[in-house]
Amino acid sequence: MGKAGPSASPVGTAKPVALSSGGVVEYPVPGPPATPADCPPGCPPYIGSMALGGDGNVWYADNFRKVVGRVSPSGQIKQFSVDVELVGGAQTIAAGPDGNMYVNASSGGGGKPDFILRVTPAGEITRLSAGSVPASQGFGTGPESITAGPDGNLWFTEFWANRVGRLTPSGSLTEFTIPRAESDPRGIVTGPDGNLWFVESTRFRPAIARITPQGVITEFPITFETTDNTPNDIVSGPDGKLWFTETEGMGRISINGEVSQVALPQGSKPTKLVAAPDGNIWYADAGRHAIVRLGASGATRTYPLARRGVIPYGMAVGADGRIWFGESEYGVVASIGLTIPEALMSTRPLVFADAAPKSVSVRNVGNAPLVISSVRIAGLDANLFSKGSDTCSGTSLKPDASCEVQLRYGGGGPAGLQSALLEIADNGTGSPQRLSLLAHVPQCTLPVMRAGSGGAPAQGARFDVRNARTLNDPYGGFEVVGAASGVRRSAPAAPQLAGVAAGYYDGAFGWLPVRSAAEVSPDGSRYAYLPLEFPHSEVHVVDVTTGVEKVWKIKPDFWGIVGFTRQGIYLHVSYEGIGAGLWLLDPDTGAFKELFTDGIATVIDGTAAWLMARNPADKLPDVSAMGGATNEISKRDLITGKITVWLYRPGTNMVVVAAAGGMPILFVSDGQSTTYWIMSAPNQAQKMDFPFSTDRYGYLGGFVGDAYGVWVGSDEGLYLWTARTGGALMTDERVTPAGTCA
């Protein structure tokens, strides 16, 4: 135990900072100085917390790699290994009054003592005690969050020990027990009243608490109801109140203890928040994959990240006037200005039918100048396209101002789809902005599904490839009809067909309430579905013309339909992964038989089953995967039973997700990235590139193959993939292919 330190001004007192401008800039995080033995597969970074140091750099704690990192305003990164666990939480690193950084750390549990690490600007690390472990406690004290206090000391919460600790820079510790038992304290910050404020995150009685520098604690319950009102992080806001995050919301509390809820956009999941020098609260939003500015009045402005699936972690205001955060999935630290330009292009795909020029406009919809340094044509067929007039290159667009680039198609070139990219380099997020230039597009219309909203099922639509326009199909409507059958095709189509999904388009019979062609007979006259209840004990086979259903009883299990071929309906067992075995149901008689149990079948293509397996010769570290990683793909002839290995790739997890023209399409993960490949023969695989898709775990689906290539839905829009062009973006509307183009 120790005494309080000398009186001092609160650390982190706001200094005048210029409101730096610009979109998101990313800096790759280098590998750790030493790889911990227990780091997850691939040893990715996990930047859970950040803080501005007294040296003008932003510092972060990396939980997975057990490092403390230092990032200069220019993005130079230096890392220092630590020999204990770093504790994840709301705010686990902070600048101390002595110019050093302080980090919460753990010994790994088991009742062993935890620590606070003092890190000098040069990276020298000293262990300081994080409190005495109660005799009944098997997890240590659980130092969760740490901050500099108004008294020149460091203050931190002890999650497991239900205490708040006060630590002098020299390491002398005093602990204060929280009155409410098992309060689960997390975030802590110095308030505008000279006291410390922290959150009590216990789910059933959450609260915000105040502790004076002398250790007197007062608790204020959170009484408003939300979906999940568990508080996590807390900051001192520009309005003299304390703002705190919840799992799916936000609140604030006055220094008198008045708690109120803050309305956030639907789907928000704030992971971290900071009080910025522009007088606003900014928070990292995991639910909407964005950085959000929140005014004291409650008004929000959302700035989506370039990768739609990224989850921002950690947050700190840098000395450069930018907000810094981590994108752990991609191994980068990033920053964003407080005034932000945003480029909006008039179109994403530009389709040329002849030599007539076309134009694309760029408008700045942000609140800072959009500086465009260059505009160029790139990509496979760049030589077939040219720029005409260009008022964008080398210009600075004020908010709401626009510029224009004229483009021409020269003709000639190879047969089939032709594709290039227009790249606009600027100071906005996601630079260079890209636009798809297309020629020789298929002269057809593709059936697609538009996602439903507000609980409504998806809507069938038609995408006209020639003009890159999507219109709802009046016969593509579906409606919810209850848990037993899910959805049904609605009028004016007749009859009203029941199923569990919307939907797939059969050229002869129209829209069907199934997920894909795998559930439709080869001639399109019938389809099969499993009711939504688990486990499944029956298969429904529907005649499309009449709507009449046959219901065949099968042994109860977690069945999934893999294919509907001339041989019958193939099923496998799928629950938290796909089990070994394949079964065949006769749709006419209901005869149900086991075909094999020595392989895992994921896709049926005609008379072949695509299998995934684990080759034990692989000595590389296992890739994390549901049910265990599978590194080998095989083809099994369902008539002869012959099995042929098509691909073995050590250190990966592979699965066939679709087949197009007899060619399997593979999802491949190596622990660091995920890619898709298409195979034309054993050991002949071609990577399927999608230039607008940058998410590590981004959505790709549909995979409908026809004479034009493979149509693929994504977060960025609809692609047409060909072996020559790779993926060409056909529209930026998020739709899923639902049939072949005709």
ABEGO torsion letter per residue (X at the ends): XBBBBBBBBBBGBBBBBBBBBEBBBBBBBBBBABBBAABBBGGBBBBABBBBBAAGBBBBBBAAAGBBBBBBAAGBBBBBBBABBBBBEABABBBBAAGBBBBBBBAGEGGBBBBBBBBBAAGBBBBBBAEBBBAABAAEAGBABBBBBAAGBBBBBBAAAGBBBBBBAAGBBBBBBBABBGAGBBBBBBBAAGBBBBBBABAABBBBBBBBAAGBBBBBBBABBBABABBABBBBBAAGBBBBBBAABBBBBBAAGBBBBBBBBBGBBBABBBBBAAGBBBBBBAAAGBBBBBBAAGBBBBBBBABAABBBBEBBBBAAGBBBBBBAAAGBBBBBBABBBBBBBABABBBBABABBBBBBBBBABABBBBBABBBBBEAAAAABBBBBBAABGBBBBBGBBBBBBBBBAEEEBBEBBBBBBBBBBABBGOBBBBBBBBGBBBBBBBBBBBBBGGBBBBBBBBBAAAGBBBBBAAABBBBAEAAAGBBBBOABOBBBBBABOBBBBAAAEBBBBABAAABBAAGABBBBBBABOBBABBBBBBAAAGBBBBBBBBBBBBBBABBBAAEBBBBBBBGEBBBEBBBBBAAAGBBBBABAABBBABBBEABBBBBBBBAABABBBBBBBGEBBABBBBBBAAAGBBBBABBBBGBBBBBABBBGGBBBBBBBAGABBBBBBBABBGBBBBBBBAABABAABBBBGGBBBAAEBBBBBAAEBBBBBAAAEBBBABABBBBBAEBBX
